[in-house]
Amino acid sequence: MSNRHPIIAVTGSSGAGTTTVMKSFAHIFRREKITAQVIEGDSFHRFNRVEMREKVRAADHGEGPQISHFGPESNLLADLANTFATYGKTGSGQVRRYVHDATESKELGCEPGTFTPWKDMGPSDVLFYEGLHGGYVGPEANVAEHVDLLVGVVPIINLEWIQKLHRDQTLRGYSQQAVVETILRRMPDYVNHICPQFSRTHVNFQRVPTVDTSNPFIAADIPSADESMVIIRFANPKGIDFPYLLSMLDDSWMSRPNNIVVPGGKMGLAMQLILTPLILRLMDRKRRA
């Protein structure tokens, strides 16, 4: 952790909805005039798209162990931890981008499924990471120890699958069978490497649908925000003004001393109310340092 050069990480699996959290952070950064150096978790994948497909094909034919983007074998987790450590000490480091599609290819000048060259970071007030491994701890690396504010985004598993199925089929053109095979392939890594991170987060946002999602593979659409509740869990509730939050978030209540439940449509507002003071606290520590 670093007072001079704070690091914020949002961690959640594919299809969890971390993009929504990113937008909330972007609003806060803009409003508070904070310059953030953004790191996408995909940029620390070990293999490009073609290489990863070959690794998966080989594993499916018994030519090697199963592999997924959730596991350490396919990610540069030691490099990620070193990037965090370097930024925490110096406020600098190197960053690259993973090119997801043709639109990004035109913008970044690299083929889809490849990486841009590494380049030096620009001046920033804070490092902001969004991806799969912001709270990872394992033999390869301890990423979590460098993070000053760790936020988890973790819908219940059926909702997560529905969101992934719709995104990968609609936006990326995959068949349902291909998406289901990916989900099954990733399950051991999800259990062993993704879930443990949510025990290390400072704040967790978990969306729970209030409609039937018992069979996510036949869901015609994604449950809307108004068809869900959000459970917000604080690792350390000390200093959290729960009466203020309850007064600002209509129809919310506390389910445990460190849990507050809010209507799904209020998730964005809840993030603004909760995360803004935490970020400003980091900025105050930075100024004092």
Disulfide bonds with the S-S distance in Angstrom:
none
